[in-house]
Structure formats: structure tokens, C-alpha cells
């Protein structure tokens, strides 16, 4: 595992991406870990695959009791006007 200060990460993004291909890169802010850079494949392994927006919302805490009613518009769609 590679550890990079946020300043170094900002200055050496390509090196961070190369290091992430070998394993997680921990990015620190003022000496404390704050982010982890992973390859997308490693991320998918950790999360169990791609996540839909509905699943992401359902997995969020305290969202089970939210009620929403979105009324449908009676207007017809209009063509976009580009000027």
C-alpha cells in the first residue's frame, strides 16, 4: 500500500494512478488518511459490482421513511432552441 500526502497527489497524479494499479493508494491530509485511490476493477470487487442509483439510495441510512410524490407535468415536450 502506498501513502501519499494530498499535496504530492495533486502534483503527481500520474504516479498515483500507476501506484493504484499495484494496490490501494492512501491519500493523507495533514498526516491523517482521508481518501483511498483504487482501480475501478478493485472498486467493483469491493462493492460487489456496479450499483444503480436506486440501490445506492436504498443503501443510504435513514432513507426508508422518505415519501416523495412527483406530479407529472401536463405539458408536451418542446424542441430545444440553440442560438
TIMI-2910 file (N, C-alpha, C, CB; in pm, 1 decimal, decimal comma, always signed):
<rs>
+----------+----------+----------+----------+----------+----------+----------+----------+----------+----------+----------+----------+------+
!      n_x !      n_y !      n_z !     ca_x !     ca_y !     ca_z !      c_x !      c_y !      c_z !     cb_x !     cb_y !     cb_z ! resn !
+----------+----------+----------+----------+----------+----------+----------+----------+----------+----------+----------+----------+------+
!    +85,1 !   -117,6 !     +0,0 !     +0,0 !     +0,0 !     +0,0 !    +89,5 !   +123,7 !     +0,0 !    -96,7 !     -0,1 !   +122,7 !  Unk !
!    +54,4 !   +220,1 !    -81,7 !   +129,4 !   +345,0 !    -94,4 !    +54,9 !   +453,9 !    -18,0 !   +148,8 !   +384,9 !   -244,7 !  Unk !
!   +129,0 !   +539,0 !    +51,0 !    +70,2 !   +654,0 !   +120,6 !   +126,2 !   +780,0 !    +57,3 !   +100,1 !   +650,1 !   +275,2 !  Unk !
!    +35,1 !   +872,0 !    +20,5 !    +74,6 !   +998,5 !    -42,5 !     +7,5 !  +1113,9 !    +29,4 !    +37,8 !   +999,8 !   -193,2 !  Unk !
!    +82,8 !  +1219,6 !    +51,1 !    +23,3 !  +1342,2 !   +102,7 !    -62,4 !  +1404,0 !     -7,9 !   +133,4 !  +1442,5 !   +151,9 !  Unk !
!   -165,7 !  +1476,3 !    +30,5 !   -255,0 !  +1534,8 !    -70,1 !   -180,3 !  +1628,7 !   -164,3 !   -369,1 !  +1610,1 !     -1,9 !  Unk !
!    -81,5 !  +1699,7 !   -113,4 !     -2,4 !  +1790,2 !   -198,0 !    +73,2 !  +1709,7 !   -304,0 !    +97,2 !  +1873,4 !   -111,8 !  Unk !
!   +134,8 !  +1598,6 !   -262,6 !   +206,6 !  +1513,5 !   -357,7 !   +110,0 !  +1453,4 !   -458,7 !   +282,9 !  +1401,9 !   -283,9 !  Unk !
!     -7,2 !  +1411,3 !   -411,1 !   -108,3 !  +1355,9 !   -501,7 !   -146,7 !  +1458,5 !   -608,9 !   -233,7 !  +1311,7 !   -422,4 !  Unk !
!   -167,1 !  +1582,2 !   -568,3 !   -203,4 !  +1687,3 !   -664,0 !    -93,4 !  +1712,1 !   -766,5 !   -234,6 !  +1816,6 !   -590,3 !  Unk !
!    +31,4 !  +1698,8 !   -724,2 !   +143,7 !  +1725,9 !   -813,2 !   +183,8 !  +1605,3 !   -897,4 !   +261,6 !  +1772,3 !   -733,1 !  Unk !
!   +151,5 !  +1483,7 !   -850,5 !   +197,3 !  +1362,1 !   -918,4 !    +80,9 !  +1265,6 !   -942,5 !   +307,4 !  +1292,8 !   -835,8 !  Unk !
!    -23,3 !  +1313,7 !  -1005,5 !   -142,8 !  +1232,4 !  -1028,6 !   -111,7 !  +1106,8 !  -1109,2 !   -248,7 !  +1314,5 !  -1100,5 !  Unk !
!    -28,4 !  +1119,0 !  -1211,1 !     +5,6 !  +1000,1 !  -1292,1 !    +78,1 !   +895,3 !  -1209,2 !    +92,8 !  +1039,8 !  -1412,4 !  Unk !
!   +165,2 !   +937,7 !  -1119,9 !   +235,2 !   +842,7 !  -1033,1 !   +136,4 !   +774,8 !   -938,3 !   +346,7 !   +914,0 !   -952,6 !  Unk !
!    +36,6 !   +849,6 !   -889,7 !    -65,2 !   +791,4 !   -801,4 !   -148,3 !   +687,7 !   -876,1 !   -156,9 !   +901,6 !   -744,3 !  Unk !
!   -184,2 !   +717,5 !  -1000,9 !   -261,4 !   +620,8 !  -1080,4 !   -179,5 !   +494,9 !  -1106,8 !   -306,1 !   +683,7 !  -1214,0 !  Unk !
!    -51,5 !   +511,7 !  -1134,7 !    +35,2 !   +395,7 !  -1157,9 !    +46,7 !   +312,5 !  -1030,8 !   +175,5 !   +440,7 !  -1205,6 !  Unk !
!    +59,9 !   +377,8 !   -916,1 !    +69,6 !   +306,2 !   -789,0 !    -61,7 !   +233,8 !   -758,4 !   +105,3 !   +403,6 !   -674,4 !  Unk !
!   -174,5 !   +293,5 !   -793,4 !   -304,8 !   +231,2 !   -768,1 !   -323,1 !   +104,1 !   -849,4 !   -417,2 !   +328,9 !   -799,7 !  Unk !
!   -252,6 !    +92,9 !   -961,4 !   -262,6 !    -30,2 !  -1040,2 !   -195,2 !   -147,0 !   -968,3 !   -199,4 !    -10,2 !  -1179,0 !  Unk !
!   -111,2 !   -115,4 !   -869,0 !    -44,3 !   -220,2 !   -790,1 !   -112,3 !   -243,2 !   -655,8 !   +101,8 !   -183,7 !   -767,5 !  Unk !
!   -198,0 !   -151,6 !   -613,0 !   -267,5 !   -164,7 !   -484,9 !   -324,0 !    -30,5 !   -441,4 !   -173,0 !   -220,1 !   -376,9 !  Unk !
!   -398,3 !    -28,7 !   -331,3 !   -460,1 !    +96,3 !   -285,0 !   -356,8 !   +205,1 !   -253,9 !   -544,3 !    +69,4 !   -161,0 !  Unk !
!   -393,4 !   +327,9 !   -282,9 !   -310,0 !   +444,2 !   -250,5 !   -386,9 !   +526,5 !   -147,7 !   -275,1 !   +530,4 !   -379,9 !  Unk !
!   -331,0 !   +539,5 !    -28,8 !   -394,1 !   +619,0 !    +76,9 !   -344,5 !   +761,6 !    +63,1 !   -362,6 !   +561,6 !   +219,8 !  Unk !
!   -438,0 !   +855,5 !    +57,4 !   -404,2 !   +997,2 !    +45,0 !   -431,5 !  +1062,7 !   +179,8 !   -486,2 !  +1066,9 !    -70,6 !  Unk !
!   -331,2 !  +1133,3 !   +230,1 !   -344,8 !  +1194,4 !   +362,0 !   -361,6 !  +1345,1 !   +351,0 !   -223,6 !  +1161,5 !   +448,8 !  Unk !
!   -427,5 !  +1400,3 !   +450,5 !   -442,0 !  +1544,6 !   +463,5 !   -396,4 !  +1579,8 !   +604,2 !   -590,7 !  +1592,2 !   +436,2 !  Unk !
!   -287,3 !  +1653,7 !   +613,1 !   -226,8 !  +1689,6 !   +741,9 !   -190,7 !  +1564,9 !   +823,8 !   -322,7 !  +1779,2 !   +822,3 !  Unk !
!   -143,9 !  +1463,3 !   +750,7 !    -95,9 !  +1342,5 !   +815,5 !   -202,2 !  +1239,0 !   +847,6 !    -27,7 !  +1378,9 !   +938,8 !  Unk !
!   -329,5 !  +1271,1 !   +822,2 !   -437,9 !  +1177,0 !   +851,8 !   -495,7 !  +1122,1 !   +721,3 !   -549,3 !  +1245,6 !   +936,2 !  Unk !
!   -519,7 !   +991,0 !   +713,2 !   -579,9 !   +934,2 !   +591,9 !   -717,2 !   +996,9 !   +565,4 !   -593,1 !   +780,3 !   +604,8 !  Unk !
!   -740,8 !  +1035,6 !   +439,6 !   -869,6 !  +1097,9 !   +407,3 !   -933,8 !  +1038,1 !   +282,0 !   -851,2 !  +1247,6 !   +388,5 !  Unk !
!   -855,2 !   +980,4 !   +191,6 !   -907,6 !   +920,7 !    +69,3 !   -825,8 !   +798,0 !    +33,5 !   -906,6 !  +1022,4 !    -46,7 !  Unk !
!   -887,4 !   +711,4 !    -46,2 !   -816,4 !   +595,0 !    -98,8 !   -840,4 !   +589,8 !   -248,7 !   -863,2 !   +462,3 !    -29,2 !  Unk !
!   -733,0 !   +577,8 !   -325,6 !   -742,2 !   +565,8 !   -470,8 !   -728,4 !   +419,1 !   -508,3 !   -633,5 !   +651,9 !   -541,7 !  Unk !
!   -826,8 !   +368,8 !   -583,4 !   -828,9 !   +229,6 !   -629,2 !   -851,4 !   +226,6 !   -779,0 !   -938,6 !   +147,9 !   -556,1 !  Unk !
!   -815,0 !   +115,2 !   -841,2 !   -856,2 !    +96,2 !   -979,6 !  -1006,3 !    +67,4 !   -978,5 !   -775,2 !    -20,3 !  -1049,1 !  Unk !
!  -1070,9 !    +88,1 !  -1090,6 !  -1215,0 !    +63,1 !  -1098,6 !  -1244,5 !    -84,8 !  -1076,2 !  -1270,7 !   +108,6 !  -1235,2 !  Unk !
!  -1159,7 !   -172,9 !  -1127,7 !  -1179,8 !   -316,8 !  -1105,9 !  -1172,7 !   -352,4 !   -958,1 !  -1075,6 !   -397,5 !  -1183,5 !  Unk !
!  -1077,5 !   -294,0 !   -885,5 !  -1068,4 !   -319,5 !   -741,4 !  -1191,1 !   -265,5 !   -669,0 !   -940,9 !   -256,3 !   -683,3 !  Unk !
!  -1239,5 !   -150,0 !   -711,5 !  -1360,7 !    -92,1 !   -653,2 !  -1480,2 !   -185,4 !   -672,6 !  -1390,1 !    +45,5 !   -715,7 !  Unk !
!  -1493,6 !   -239,3 !   -795,2 !  -1604,5 !   -330,3 !   -822,5 !  -1595,6 !   -456,3 !   -736,9 !  -1606,8 !   -367,8 !   -970,5 !  Unk !
!  -1474,3 !   -506,0 !   -713,6 !  -1456,8 !   -623,1 !   -627,3 !  -1503,4 !   -592,9 !   -485,3 !  -1309,4 !   -668,1 !   -626,3 !  Unk !
!  -1473,5 !   -473,6 !   -436,9 !  -1512,5 !   -436,5 !   -300,8 !  -1662,5 !   -414,3 !   -286,5 !  -1439,1 !   -311,6 !   -258,7 !  Unk !
!  -1724,0 !   -357,7 !   -388,1 !  -1865,0 !   -322,0 !   -377,8 !  -1959,2 !   -429,0 !   -429,2 !  -1890,0 !   -195,9 !   -451,5 !  Unk !
!  -1905,6 !   -529,7 !   -495,4 !  -1992,0 !   -634,9 !   -547,0 !  -2048,0 !   -604,8 !   -684,3 !  -2103,9 !   -658,7 !   -452,5 !  Unk !
!  -1993,7 !   -508,4 !   -754,3 !  -2036,4 !   -478,6 !   -890,4 !  -2094,9 !   -340,0 !   -903,6 !  -2136,8 !   -579,8 !   -936,2 !  Unk !
!  -2133,2 !   -305,6 !  -1024,7 !  -2190,5 !   -172,7 !  -1048,6 !  -2318,0 !   -153,4 !   -966,1 !  -2220,8 !   -152,9 !  -1199,1 !  Unk !
!  -2341,8 !    -30,9 !   -923,9 !  -2457,2 !     -2,3 !   -839,7 !  -2551,0 !    +94,6 !   -911,1 !  -2412,7 !    +55,6 !   -703,9 !  Unk !
!  -2678,2 !    +61,3 !   -910,6 !  -2776,2 !   +151,6 !   -969,3 !  -2803,7 !   +265,1 !   -871,2 !  -2907,6 !    +76,1 !  -1005,3 !  Unk !
!  -2858,1 !   +373,1 !   -921,2 !  -2891,8 !   +486,5 !   -836,3 !  -2995,5 !   +445,5 !   -732,1 !  -2943,9 !   +604,0 !   -920,9 !  Unk !
!  -3091,3 !   +362,5 !   -772,2 !  -3194,6 !   +317,4 !   -678,6 !  -3132,6 !   +235,9 !   -564,8 !  -3301,2 !   +233,5 !   -752,3 !  Unk !
!  -3037,1 !   +148,3 !   -597,3 !  -2971,5 !    +68,3 !   -492,9 !  -2887,9 !   +157,3 !   -401,2 !  -2882,4 !    -41,0 !   -556,1 !  Unk !
!  -2817,8 !   +253,1 !   -460,0 !  -2736,7 !   +343,9 !   -379,2 !  -2824,6 !   +420,1 !   -281,2 !  -2659,0 !   +442,1 !   -468,9 !  Unk !
!  -2940,1 !   +466,1 !   -326,4 !  -3032,7 !   +539,5 !   -239,9 !  -3088,3 !   +447,6 !   -132,3 !  -3147,6 !   +601,0 !   -322,2 !  Unk !
!  -3124,3 !   +324,9 !   -170,5 !  -3181,4 !   +230,1 !    -74,8 !  -3080,2 !   +191,9 !    +32,6 !  -3230,5 !   +104,7 !   -147,1 !  Unk !
!  -2951,6 !   +189,9 !     -1,6 !  -2847,9 !   +152,8 !    +94,2 !  -2810,2 !   +266,1 !   +188,4 !  -2725,8 !   +106,3 !    +21,1 !  Unk !
!  -2856,0 !   +386,9 !   +160,2 !  -2823,4 !   +500,3 !   +245,9 !  -2902,7 !   +490,4 !   +376,1 !  -2853,0 !   +634,5 !   +173,8 !  Unk !
!  -2839,5 !   +525,8 !   +488,7 !  -2913,5 !   +519,7 !   +615,2 !  -3022,0 !   +626,4 !   +622,5 !  -2818,0 !   +535,3 !   +732,9 !  Unk !
!  -3128,3 !   +595,3 !   +692,6 !  -3238,4 !   +688,5 !   +720,6 !  -3312,1 !   +735,7 !   +595,9 !  -3185,6 !   +807,9 !   +794,1 !  Unk !
!  -3318,6 !   +653,7 !   +492,4 !  -3393,7 !   +694,2 !   +373,1 !  -3522,0 !   +612,6 !   +356,6 !  -3306,3 !   +679,4 !   +248,4 !  Unk !
!  -3542,6 !   +514,9 !   +441,6 !  -3659,3 !   +428,7 !   +427,2 !  -3790,7 !   +497,1 !   +454,2 !  -3646,6 !   +313,4 !   +516,9 !  Unk !
!  -3789,3 !   +606,5 !   +530,6 !  -3914,3 !   +672,5 !   +565,9 !  -3941,7 !   +798,5 !   +483,8 !  -3913,1 !   +707,2 !   +711,5 !  Unk !
!  -3864,4 !   +821,8 !   +380,9 !  -3885,6 !   +939,3 !   +296,4 !  -3995,7 !   +910,3 !   +195,6 !  -3754,8 !   +980,1 !   +224,0 !  Unk !
!  -4094,9 !   +998,9 !   +195,1 !  -4202,2 !   +985,8 !    +97,5 !  -4188,9 !  +1099,7 !     -3,0 !  -4342,7 !   +987,2 !   +166,5 !  Unk !
!  -4205,9 !  +1066,7 !   -127,9 !  -4197,4 !  +1169,0 !   -231,5 !  -4308,1 !  +1146,4 !   -333,1 !  -4058,5 !  +1167,4 !   -300,2 !  Unk !
!  -4373,1 !  +1254,5 !   -371,1 !  -4476,9 !  +1247,2 !   -472,6 !  -4438,3 !  +1347,0 !   -581,0 !  -4620,4 !  +1277,4 !   -412,9 !  Unk !
!  -4405,0 !  +1296,7 !   -697,2 !  -4363,1 !  +1381,5 !   -806,9 !  -4475,1 !  +1388,6 !   -908,7 !  -4232,8 !  +1329,4 !   -871,2 !  Unk !
!  -4548,5 !  +1497,7 !   -910,2 !  -4660,4 !  +1508,2 !  -1005,5 !  -4609,6 !  +1515,7 !  -1148,9 !  -4746,9 !  +1631,8 !   -974,0 !  Unk !
!  -4683,9 !  +1455,8 !  -1238,6 !  -4648,5 !  +1459,0 !  -1380,3 !  -4693,5 !  +1591,4 !  -1441,4 !  -4712,3 !  +1339,4 !  -1455,8 !  Unk !
!  -4610,4 !  +1642,1 !  -1527,7 !  -4643,2 !  +1765,6 !  -1597,4 !  -4739,3 !  +1734,8 !  -1711,1 !  -4515,6 !  +1835,1 !  -1650,5 !  Unk !
!  -4833,7 !  +1822,3 !  -1731,5 !  -4928,1 !  +1805,0 !  -1840,8 !  -4877,5 !  +1866,9 !  -1970,5 !  -5061,4 !  +1865,2 !  -1803,9 !  Unk !
!  -4761,6 !  +1933,7 !  -1964,8 !  -4707,7 !  +1999,6 !  -2083,2 !  -4638,8 !  +1899,5 !  -2174,4 !  -4610,3 !  +2110,0 !  -2043,4 !  Unk !
!  -4647,0 !  +1927,0 !  -2303,2 !  -4576,7 !  +1844,9 !  -2400,8 !  -4432,1 !  +1892,8 !  -2411,7 !  -4647,5 !  +1850,1 !  -2539,1 !  Unk !
!  -4340,9 !  +1802,6 !  -2441,6 !  -4201,0 !  +1845,8 !  -2457,5 !  -4185,4 !  +1941,6 !  -2574,9 !  -4109,2 !  +1724,3 !  -2477,3 !  Unk !
!  -4096,1 !  +2035,6 !  -2561,5 !  -4069,3 !  +2131,6 !  -2667,9 !  -3931,4 !  +2104,1 !  -2725,0 !  -4079,8 !  +2277,5 !  -2616,1 !  Unk !
!  -3913,3 !  +2138,5 !  -2849,9 !  -3783,4 !  +2123,6 !  -2915,4 !  -3684,7 !  +2223,9 !  -2854,1 !  -3795,9 !  +2145,0 !  -3070,2 !  Unk !
!  -3560,9 !  +2183,0 !  -2841,8 !  -3458,0 !  +2271,0 !  -2790,2 !  -3426,1 !  +2378,4 !  -2894,5 !  -3331,0 !  +2190,6 !  -2752,6 !  Unk !
!  -3400,4 !  +2498,5 !  -2845,9 !  -3365,3 !  +2610,5 !  -2933,1 !  -3220,9 !  +2648,9 !  -2904,3 !  -3461,7 !  +2732,7 !  -2912,0 !  Unk !
!  -3135,9 !  +2637,5 !  -3003,8 !  -2995,4 !  +2673,1 !  -2988,9 !  -2969,4 !  +2803,1 !  -3063,0 !  -2902,9 !  +2560,1 !  -3041,3 !  Unk !
!  -2917,1 !  +2899,4 !  -2994,7 !  -2890,6 !  +3030,6 !  -3055,8 !  -2743,5 !  +3054,3 !  -3069,9 !  -2952,9 !  +3142,6 !  -2974,0 !  Unk !
+----------+----------+----------+----------+----------+----------+----------+----------+----------+----------+----------+----------+------+
</rs>
